[in-house]
Amino acid sequence: MASKLKIIPLGGISEIGKNMTVIEYGKDMIVVDCGSTFPGDEMPGVDLVIPDMDYVEKNASRLRGIIITHGHEDHIGAVPYALKKFNVPVYGSRLSLALINHKLEEHGIAADADLRTVQPGDVIKLGCISVEFIHVNHSIAGSMALAITTPAGVVIHTGDFKIDFTSVDSAPADLARFAEYGRKGVLCLMSDSTNAELPGYTLSESMVGQTFERYFDTATGRIIVATFASNIHRIQQICDCALRHGRKICFQGRSMLNIYALASELGYLNVPEREVVDIDKLKKYRDDQVCVITTGSQGEPMSGLSRMAGSAHKLVIGPGDLIIVSASAIPGNEKSVSNVINQLCEKGATVIYKDMADVHVSGHARQEEQKIILALTKPKYFIPVHGEYRHLMNHIKLAEALGVPSENCMVVGIGEVVEFTKNSMKKTSSVAAGSIMIDGSGVGDIGNIVLRDRKLLSEDGLVVVVVALSKKNGKILAGPDVITRGFVYVRESEELIEEAKEIAKNAMLEFAARPRSDWSAIKNSTRNALKDFFYKKTKRNPVILPIIQEV
């Protein structure tokens, strides 16, 4: 086997979510992150999307471990599915592994998992590859960059990061360690590109706390804050502010309650138990003594804030309530978020969101912070990661401005294999890669044909044509009956249905004398005749399902 360093993205590059990258040298392979993403509108019924791990599964004998940079879903969501295929050690911070363990318990495989806690400064040896963990700032605690040392050279993988000198956890990113690797020599830098279009620096997380303070000072009613459950630093600031203003804290939303329990147990969240109350006990306190922290900042239908907005929650929203949406809408969620805000305003609440005040800051570096990492590490080669294609290209422009030759910068697609020597970087081949869709307990059994049918069903509905034919001679014994779902309102379309029955009957009569082996032709003829008829009458294309019963 040729001893060359290979980097193979299986997800997360030039797309949002399901981050997963293979790094290998000779007989040794590691995986950096193993994330999932949520389905778009073009995937009706799909619960989760994970990377195609076929390449890793085929090379499982060389896999030495899975390295986790931080605990967001797009970096850990696919770990349970990976560990069902190959049981290898998983390395990450205490919080990252606690979140993973919770998932593994839900899948019933926690007892067999080999989860190994690491912290900044630790170095692990995985065959001929060693990995040092470097502290960085992000919107979740326990985030780390990776310095991956191979016989060909050092690869720095930043994970998701920002540079926050006044971070809530009081520890800025370890720039000195990046600089030390830069002094020794970095073969390749793989750096977060999410905010590569934005100039300047990302605001400090502590700025959000100052904004909260202003609103808590003036609020006279209940305060309800919606934010990401994973943003423990944000939750801590909200809790600190509430306690300073004499307010009790109530957590709402399943994931928020889980994170509160988990982060408190691990020491990431410090809130006195006596100050946390159940929702059923809120009536004991005046409105100006209440602070509710809830899920729903993305307008998710079953989240706490959405249920409050839709009057489906124990907490009844009304005039005097101050609601702070402490998050920015993830692309694709804008309409859902806007609908929830409008519903809350209709109930008389005052709603504050990102466009109105600094109630949210990003967890990703902007251009000046990205330049700092480039300047400190001085990489020979550069691969931008974590962002859409336009973000990656903008990041490459920054690298070129800092002296990385354009021929040494590369956008790598999903499944593309990039090989390195000490003096070269080139794409050499590709491996099987893409998306695996999770639907209920089914993994990968939903393909393009199923999605196409679901899309058609959601758009134009279903028409079922049922007929009983004689097994002996193929004559019609009963029917045809036409049943519709999601196509037309039957009571107001009786004439259309009767015409459809007659067309189906005529199509079937053509085949009455034919042998049973031709009954598939009866179905096709019926389907085609009805398809033309319905389109002429309604300009719709429902899914047509002929059912023949033999009698």
C-alpha positions as CSV (number, residue, x, y, z in Angstrom):
1,M,0.0,0.0,0.0
2,A,1.4,3.4,-1.0
3,S,2.5,5.4,1.9
4,K,0.9,8.8,1.2
5,L,-1.2,11.1,3.2
6,K,-4.8,11.1,2.0
7,I,-7.7,13.4,3.0
8,I,-11.2,12.3,1.9
9,P,-14.2,14.4,2.9
10,L,-17.4,12.2,3.2
11,G,-19.5,15.2,4.2
12,G,-19.5,18.7,5.4
13,I,-17.4,20.3,2.7
14,S,-19.3,22.6,0.2
15,E,-22.5,21.8,2.1
16,I,-24.1,22.5,5.4
17,G,-24.0,19.7,8.0
18,K,-23.1,16.0,8.3
19,N,-19.4,16.7,8.7
20,M,-17.1,13.7,8.3
21,T,-13.5,13.6,7.0
22,V,-11.2,10.6,6.6
23,I,-7.5,11.2,7.1
24,E,-5.2,8.2,6.4
25,Y,-1.6,7.3,5.9
26,G,-0.5,3.8,4.9
27,K,-2.2,1.2,7.1
28,D,-3.7,3.7,9.5
29,M,-6.9,5.8,9.2
30,I,-8.8,8.2,11.5
31,V,-12.2,9.9,11.0
32,V,-12.7,13.5,12.1
33,D,-16.3,14.1,13.2
34,C,-19.3,12.1,12.3
35,G,-22.3,14.4,12.0
36,S,-25.8,14.4,10.6
37,T,-28.1,17.1,9.2
38,F,-31.8,17.6,9.0
39,P,-33.7,16.9,5.8
40,G,-34.8,19.7,3.5
41,D,-38.2,20.2,1.9
42,E,-37.2,17.9,-0.9
43,M,-37.0,15.0,1.5
44,P,-40.6,14.5,2.8
45,G,-40.8,12.0,5.7
46,V,-37.1,11.7,6.2
47,D,-36.0,12.2,9.8
48,L,-32.2,12.5,9.5
49,V,-29.4,12.5,6.9
50,I,-26.0,11.0,7.6
51,P,-22.9,10.5,5.4
52,D,-22.4,7.4,3.3
53,M,-19.8,5.5,5.3
54,D,-19.3,2.7,2.8
55,Y,-15.6,3.6,2.2
56,V,-14.9,3.5,6.0
57,E,-16.8,0.3,6.4
58,K,-14.8,-1.4,3.7
59,N,-11.5,-0.2,5.3
60,A,-12.6,-0.8,9.0
61,S,-9.6,-2.9,9.7
62,R,-7.4,0.3,9.3
63,L,-9.7,2.6,11.3
64,R,-8.0,3.6,14.5
65,G,-10.6,6.0,16.0
66,I,-13.2,8.7,15.5
67,I,-12.1,12.2,16.7
68,I,-14.8,14.6,17.7
69,T,-14.1,18.4,17.5
70,H,-17.3,19.4,19.4
71,G,-20.8,18.3,20.3
72,H,-23.1,19.9,17.7
73,E,-25.4,17.6,15.8
74,D,-23.7,18.2,12.5
75,H,-20.5,16.8,14.1
76,I,-21.8,14.0,16.3
77,G,-25.3,13.1,15.0
78,A,-24.2,10.0,13.0
79,V,-21.9,8.5,15.6
80,P,-24.5,5.9,16.7
81,Y,-24.9,4.7,13.1
82,A,-21.1,4.5,12.7
83,L,-20.6,2.5,15.9
84,K,-23.1,-0.1,14.7
85,K,-20.9,-0.7,11.7
86,F,-17.4,-0.5,13.3
87,N,-16.8,-0.4,17.1
88,V,-13.7,1.8,17.5
89,P,-12.7,4.3,20.2
90,V,-14.3,7.7,20.0
91,Y,-12.3,10.7,21.4
92,G,-13.8,14.0,22.5
93,S,-14.3,16.4,25.3
94,R,-16.4,15.5,28.3
95,L,-19.4,17.3,27.0
96,S,-19.1,16.0,23.5
97,L,-18.9,12.4,24.8
98,A,-21.8,12.9,27.2
99,L,-24.0,14.1,24.4
100,I,-22.9,11.1,22.3
101,N,-23.5,8.7,25.2
102,H,-27.0,10.0,25.5
103,K,-27.6,9.2,21.8
104,L,-26.0,5.7,22.2
105,E,-28.3,5.0,25.1
106,E,-31.3,5.8,22.9
107,H,-30.0,3.4,20.3
108,G,-29.3,0.7,23.0
109,I,-25.5,0.5,22.3
110,A,-24.0,2.6,25.0
111,A,-22.7,-0.4,27.0
112,D,-20.4,-1.5,24.1
113,A,-19.1,1.9,23.2
114,D,-15.5,2.9,23.8
115,L,-15.7,6.6,24.6
116,R,-12.4,8.2,25.6
117,T,-12.3,11.7,27.2
118,V,-9.6,14.1,26.1
119,Q,-8.9,17.8,26.9
120,P,-6.8,20.5,25.3
121,G,-3.1,19.7,25.4
122,D,-3.7,15.9,25.2
123,V,-1.9,14.0,22.5
124,I,-3.1,10.6,21.4
125,K,-1.3,8.1,19.2
126,L,-3.3,6.2,16.5
127,G,-0.9,4.0,14.6
128,C,1.5,6.3,12.7
129,I,-0.9,9.2,13.2
130,S,-0.9,11.4,16.4
131,V,-3.5,14.0,17.3
132,E,-3.1,17.0,19.7
133,F,-6.2,18.7,20.9
134,I,-6.2,22.5,20.9
135,H,-8.7,24.7,22.7
136,V,-10.8,27.0,20.6
137,N,-13.9,29.1,21.2
138,H,-17.3,28.2,19.6
139,S,-21.0,28.3,20.6
140,I,-20.7,25.0,22.6
141,A,-18.3,24.2,25.4
142,G,-15.6,21.7,24.9
143,S,-14.7,22.7,21.3
144,M,-11.2,21.8,20.1
145,A,-9.1,22.1,17.0
146,L,-6.8,19.2,16.0
147,A,-3.1,19.1,15.1
148,I,-2.8,15.8,13.2
149,T,0.8,14.7,12.8
150,T,1.6,12.2,10.0
151,P,4.8,11.0,8.4
152,A,4.1,13.3,5.5
153,G,3.6,16.4,7.8
154,V,1.1,18.2,10.1
155,V,-2.5,18.8,9.2
156,I,-4.3,21.4,11.3
157,H,-8.1,21.0,11.4
158,T,-9.7,24.0,13.2
159,G,-13.2,22.4,13.6
160,D,-15.8,25.1,14.1
161,F,-14.2,28.1,15.8
162,K,-14.0,31.8,16.6
163,I,-11.4,33.8,18.5
164,D,-13.1,35.3,21.6
165,F,-10.8,37.1,24.0
166,T,-13.6,37.8,26.5
167,S,-15.2,34.4,26.3
168,V,-17.8,33.4,28.9
169,D,-15.7,30.4,30.0
170,S,-12.7,32.9,30.4
171,A,-10.4,30.9,28.1
172,P,-9.6,32.4,24.7
173,A,-8.5,30.1,21.8
174,D,-5.0,28.8,22.3
175,L,-3.3,30.9,19.6
176,A,0.1,30.2,21.0
177,R,-0.3,26.5,20.1
178,F,-1.3,27.3,16.6
179,A,1.8,29.6,16.3
180,E,4.1,26.9,17.6
181,Y,2.9,24.5,14.9
182,G,3.3,27.3,12.4
183,R,6.9,27.8,13.5
184,K,7.6,24.1,13.1
185,G,5.8,23.8,9.8
186,V,2.2,23.0,8.8
187,L,1.7,20.9,5.6
188,C,-2.1,21.6,5.3
189,L,-4.6,23.8,7.1
190,M,-8.3,22.8,7.0
191,S,-10.2,25.8,8.4
192,D,-13.8,26.8,9.2
193,S,-15.2,28.9,6.4
194,T,-18.8,29.6,7.5
195,N,-18.4,33.3,7.9
196,A,-15.7,33.8,5.2
197,E,-17.9,36.4,3.5
198,L,-18.1,38.7,6.5
199,P,-15.4,41.2,7.2
200,G,-14.0,42.1,10.7
201,Y,-14.3,40.0,13.9
202,T,-17.2,38.0,15.3
203,L,-18.6,39.7,18.4
204,S,-17.7,38.2,21.8
205,E,-20.3,35.9,23.5
206,S,-20.1,38.3,26.5
207,M,-21.7,41.0,24.4
208,V,-25.0,39.1,24.4
209,G,-24.9,39.1,28.2
210,Q,-24.7,42.9,28.2
211,T,-27.8,43.0,25.9
212,F,-29.7,40.7,28.2
213,E,-28.8,42.9,31.2
214,R,-30.5,45.9,29.5
215,Y,-33.7,44.0,28.8
216,F,-33.8,42.4,32.2
217,D,-33.4,45.9,33.8
218,T,-36.5,47.2,32.2
219,A,-38.8,44.2,31.9
220,T,-41.9,44.3,34.2
221,G,-43.5,41.0,33.2
222,R,-42.3,37.5,32.4
223,I,-39.2,37.0,30.3
224,I,-39.0,34.1,27.9
225,V,-35.8,33.4,26.1
226,A,-35.5,31.0,23.2
227,T,-32.0,29.8,22.3
228,F,-30.1,26.7,21.1
229,A,-30.1,24.1,23.8
230,S,-26.4,23.3,23.1
231,N,-25.2,26.9,23.7
232,I,-24.4,26.4,27.4
233,H,-22.5,29.6,27.6
234,R,-25.6,31.5,26.4
235,I,-27.8,29.6,28.9
236,Q,-25.4,30.4,31.7
237,Q,-25.5,34.1,30.9
238,I,-29.3,34.1,30.8
239,C,-29.4,32.3,34.2
240,D,-26.9,34.7,35.8
241,C,-28.9,37.6,34.5
242,A,-32.2,36.2,35.8
243,L,-30.7,35.5,39.3
244,R,-29.3,39.0,39.6
245,H,-32.8,40.3,38.9
246,G,-34.5,38.0,41.4
247,R,-36.2,35.8,38.8
248,K,-36.8,32.1,39.1
249,I,-35.7,29.9,36.1
250,C,-37.9,27.5,34.3
251,F,-36.5,25.3,31.5
252,Q,-38.8,24.2,28.7
253,G,-38.4,21.8,25.8
254,R,-37.1,18.2,25.9
255,S,-33.6,19.0,24.6
256,M,-33.2,22.0,26.9
257,L,-34.2,20.0,29.9
258,N,-31.7,17.2,28.9
259,I,-28.9,19.7,28.4
260,Y,-29.6,21.4,31.7
261,A,-29.4,18.1,33.5
262,L,-26.3,16.9,31.6
263,A,-24.3,20.2,31.7
264,S,-25.1,20.7,35.4
265,E,-23.9,17.2,36.2
266,L,-20.6,17.8,34.3
267,G,-20.0,21.2,35.9
268,Y,-20.5,23.2,32.6
269,L,-23.6,24.9,33.9
270,N,-23.8,26.4,37.4
271,V,-27.4,27.2,38.5
272,P,-28.5,26.6,42.1
273,E,-31.2,23.9,42.1
274,R,-33.4,26.0,44.4
275,E,-33.7,28.7,41.8
276,V,-35.0,26.3,39.1
277,V,-38.8,25.6,39.2
278,D,-41.2,23.4,37.3
279,I,-43.7,25.0,35.0
280,D,-46.6,23.9,37.2
281,K,-45.2,26.0,40.1
282,L,-44.7,29.3,38.2
283,K,-48.1,30.5,39.3
284,K,-46.7,30.9,42.8
285,Y,-44.5,33.8,41.5
286,R,-45.3,37.2,40.2
287,D,-44.6,37.8,36.5
288,D,-41.6,39.9,37.3
289,Q,-40.1,37.0,39.2
290,V,-40.2,34.5,36.2
291,C,-37.6,33.7,33.5
292,V,-38.3,30.8,31.1
293,I,-35.6,29.4,28.9
294,T,-36.9,27.3,26.1
295,T,-36.2,25.6,22.8
296,G,-37.8,26.9,19.6
297,S,-35.4,29.5,18.3
298,Q,-35.7,27.9,14.8
299,G,-39.5,27.7,14.7
300,E,-39.5,23.9,15.1
301,P,-43.1,22.8,15.2
302,M,-43.0,20.8,18.4
303,S,-40.5,23.0,20.3
304,G,-41.4,24.9,23.4
305,L,-41.7,28.4,21.8
306,S,-43.7,27.1,18.9
307,R,-46.2,25.5,21.2
308,M,-46.5,28.6,23.2
309,A,-47.1,30.6,20.1
310,G,-49.8,28.2,19.0
311,S,-51.6,28.1,22.4
312,A,-50.6,24.4,22.8
313,H,-48.4,24.9,25.9
314,K,-49.1,25.2,29.6
315,L,-47.6,28.7,29.5
316,V,-50.2,31.1,28.1
317,I,-48.6,34.0,26.3
318,G,-50.1,37.5,26.6
319,P,-49.6,41.2,27.0
320,G,-46.7,42.1,29.3
321,D,-44.5,39.1,28.3
322,L,-41.1,39.9,26.9
323,I,-39.8,37.2,24.5
324,I,-36.2,37.2,23.3
325,V,-35.2,35.0,20.4
326,S,-31.5,34.6,21.0
327,A,-30.4,32.9,17.7
328,S,-30.2,33.6,14.0
329,A,-32.4,31.6,11.7
330,I,-30.5,28.7,10.0
331,P,-30.9,28.9,6.2
332,G,-34.3,27.4,5.3
333,N,-35.9,28.1,8.7
334,E,-36.6,31.9,8.1
335,K,-40.3,31.4,7.3
336,S,-40.9,29.2,10.3
337,V,-39.2,31.6,12.7
338,S,-41.1,34.6,11.2
339,N,-44.4,32.8,11.6
340,V,-43.7,32.1,15.3
341,I,-42.7,35.7,15.9
342,N,-45.9,36.9,14.3
343,Q,-48.1,34.6,16.4
344,L,-46.4,35.8,19.6
345,C,-46.9,39.4,18.6
346,E,-50.6,38.7,17.9
347,K,-50.9,37.5,21.5
348,G,-49.7,40.9,22.7
349,A,-46.2,39.9,23.6
350,T,-43.1,42.1,23.0
351,V,-40.7,40.1,20.8
352,I,-37.0,40.9,20.5
353,Y,-34.9,39.1,17.9
354,K,-31.5,39.5,16.1
355,D,-32.5,42.2,13.7
356,M,-33.6,44.4,16.5
357,A,-30.7,44.0,19.0
358,D,-27.5,42.1,19.8
359,V,-29.3,39.1,21.3
360,H,-27.2,36.6,19.3
361,V,-23.6,36.3,18.1
362,S,-22.2,33.7,15.8
363,G,-19.9,30.9,16.9
364,H,-17.9,31.1,13.7
365,A,-14.9,33.2,12.8
366,R,-15.1,36.1,10.4
367,Q,-12.4,37.2,8.0
368,E,-10.0,38.8,10.4
369,E,-10.0,35.8,12.7
370,Q,-9.6,33.4,9.7
371,K,-6.6,35.6,8.7
372,I,-5.1,35.2,12.2
373,I,-5.2,31.4,12.0
374,L,-3.7,31.5,8.5
375,A,-0.9,33.9,9.6
376,L,-0.1,31.8,12.7
377,T,0.0,28.4,11.0
378,K,1.6,29.5,7.7
379,P,0.4,26.4,5.9
380,K,2.0,25.1,2.7
381,Y,-1.4,23.9,1.5
382,F,-4.9,25.1,2.3
383,I,-8.3,23.3,2.2
384,P,-11.3,25.4,3.3
385,V,-14.0,23.4,5.2
386,H,-17.4,23.9,6.8
387,G,-19.4,26.1,4.5
388,E,-21.2,26.5,1.2
389,Y,-19.1,26.7,-2.0
390,R,-19.1,30.5,-2.0
391,H,-17.8,30.6,1.6
392,L,-15.0,28.2,0.6
393,M,-14.0,30.3,-2.4
394,N,-13.9,33.5,-0.3
395,H,-11.7,31.8,2.3
396,I,-9.3,30.8,-0.5
397,K,-9.1,34.5,-1.5
398,L,-8.1,35.3,2.1
399,A,-5.4,32.6,2.0
400,E,-4.0,33.9,-1.2
401,A,-3.9,37.4,0.2
402,L,-1.8,36.0,3.1
403,G,0.7,34.5,0.7
404,V,-0.5,30.9,0.1
405,P,-0.1,30.3,-3.6
406,S,-3.3,29.8,-5.5
407,E,-2.1,26.4,-6.8
408,N,-1.7,25.3,-3.2
409,C,-5.4,26.1,-2.3
410,M,-8.1,23.6,-3.2
411,V,-11.9,23.1,-2.7
412,V,-12.4,19.4,-2.2
413,G,-15.8,17.8,-3.1
414,I,-17.5,15.0,-1.2
415,G,-15.8,11.7,-1.9
416,E,-12.7,13.2,-3.6
417,V,-9.4,11.8,-2.6
418,V,-6.6,14.3,-2.1
419,E,-3.1,12.9,-1.8
420,F,-0.1,14.7,-0.2
421,T,3.6,14.3,-0.2
422,K,5.9,16.8,1.5
423,N,6.0,18.8,-1.7
424,S,2.7,18.1,-3.5
425,M,-1.1,18.1,-3.2
426,K,-3.4,16.7,-5.9
427,K,-6.7,15.0,-6.4
428,T,-6.2,11.5,-7.5
429,S,-9.5,9.6,-7.4
430,S,-12.9,9.4,-5.7
431,V,-14.7,7.0,-3.4
432,A,-18.4,6.2,-2.9
433,A,-19.9,9.1,-1.0
434,G,-23.1,10.9,-0.5
435,S,-26.1,10.9,1.8
436,I,-27.9,8.1,3.6
437,M,-31.5,8.9,4.7
438,I,-32.9,7.8,8.0
439,D,-36.6,7.2,8.2
440,G,-37.8,5.8,11.5
441,S,-35.8,2.7,12.0
442,G,-34.9,2.4,8.4
443,V,-31.3,3.3,7.4
444,G,-30.6,3.9,3.7
445,D,-33.8,2.2,2.5
446,I,-35.2,5.5,1.2
447,G,-34.0,6.3,-2.3
448,N,-34.7,8.8,-5.0
449,I,-37.7,6.8,-6.3
450,V,-39.4,6.8,-2.9
451,L,-38.7,10.5,-2.4
452,R,-40.1,11.2,-5.8
453,D,-43.3,9.3,-5.0
454,R,-43.6,11.1,-1.6
455,K,-43.1,14.5,-3.4
456,L,-45.8,13.6,-5.9
457,L,-48.2,12.4,-3.2
458,S,-47.7,15.7,-1.2
459,E,-48.3,17.8,-4.3
460,D,-51.2,16.2,-6.2
461,G,-52.5,13.4,-4.0
462,L,-53.5,9.8,-4.6
463,V,-56.1,8.1,-6.8
464,V,-56.8,4.3,-6.1
465,V,-58.7,2.4,-8.7
466,V,-60.1,-1.0,-7.4
467,V,-61.7,-3.6,-9.6
468,A,-62.6,-7.3,-9.2
469,L,-61.8,-9.5,-12.3
470,S,-62.7,-13.1,-12.9
471,K,-59.7,-15.4,-12.5
472,K,-61.2,-17.6,-15.1
473,N,-61.8,-15.2,-18.0
474,G,-60.7,-11.7,-17.0
475,K,-64.2,-10.2,-17.1
476,I,-65.1,-7.4,-14.7
477,L,-67.1,-8.7,-11.8
478,A,-67.3,-5.6,-9.6
479,G,-66.2,-1.9,-10.0
480,P,-64.2,-0.2,-10.9
481,D,-64.3,2.0,-7.8
482,V,-62.3,5.2,-7.6
483,I,-60.9,6.3,-4.2
484,T,-59.0,9.6,-3.8
485,R,-56.8,11.1,-1.0
486,G,-55.5,14.6,-1.2
487,F,-56.6,15.1,-4.8
488,V,-60.2,16.5,-4.9
489,Y,-63.0,17.0,-2.5
490,V,-65.2,14.0,-3.5
491,R,-68.5,15.5,-2.5
492,E,-68.0,18.3,-4.9
493,S,-66.5,16.2,-7.6
494,E,-69.0,13.4,-8.1
495,E,-69.2,14.0,-11.9
496,L,-65.4,13.9,-12.2
497,I,-65.2,10.6,-10.3
498,E,-68.0,9.0,-12.3
499,E,-66.2,9.9,-15.5
500,A,-63.0,8.5,-14.2
501,K,-64.8,5.2,-13.4
502,E,-66.1,5.0,-16.9
503,I,-62.6,5.6,-18.4
504,A,-61.1,3.0,-16.1
505,K,-63.8,0.5,-17.1
506,N,-63.3,1.1,-20.8
507,A,-59.5,0.6,-20.4
508,M,-60.0,-2.6,-18.6
509,L,-62.6,-4.0,-21.0
510,E,-60.0,-3.9,-23.8
511,F,-58.1,-6.6,-21.9
512,A,-61.0,-8.7,-20.7
513,A,-60.3,-11.6,-23.0
514,R,-56.5,-11.6,-22.5
515,P,-54.6,-14.1,-20.4
516,R,-53.7,-13.4,-16.8
517,S,-50.1,-12.7,-17.7
518,D,-51.2,-9.5,-19.4
519,W,-52.8,-8.0,-16.3
520,S,-49.9,-5.7,-15.8
521,A,-50.8,-4.2,-19.1
522,I,-54.3,-3.6,-17.8
523,K,-52.8,-1.6,-14.9
524,N,-50.6,0.5,-17.2
525,S,-53.4,1.2,-19.7
526,T,-55.8,2.3,-16.9
527,R,-53.1,4.4,-15.3
528,N,-52.2,6.2,-18.6
529,A,-55.9,6.8,-19.5
530,L,-56.7,8.3,-16.1
531,K,-53.5,10.3,-16.1
532,D,-54.5,12.1,-19.3
533,F,-58.1,12.5,-18.2
534,F,-57.2,14.0,-14.8
535,Y,-54.7,16.4,-16.3
536,K,-57.1,17.7,-18.9
537,K,-59.8,18.2,-16.2
538,T,-57.8,19.5,-13.3
539,K,-54.2,20.3,-14.5
540,R,-53.0,17.9,-11.7
541,N,-50.9,14.7,-11.8
542,P,-52.0,12.5,-8.9
543,V,-50.3,9.2,-8.2
544,I,-52.6,6.6,-9.7
545,L,-52.6,3.1,-8.2
546,P,-54.7,0.5,-10.0
547,I,-55.6,-2.6,-7.8
548,I,-56.9,-5.8,-9.4
549,Q,-58.5,-8.4,-7.2
550,E,-58.8,-11.9,-8.6
551,V,-62.2,-13.6,-7.9
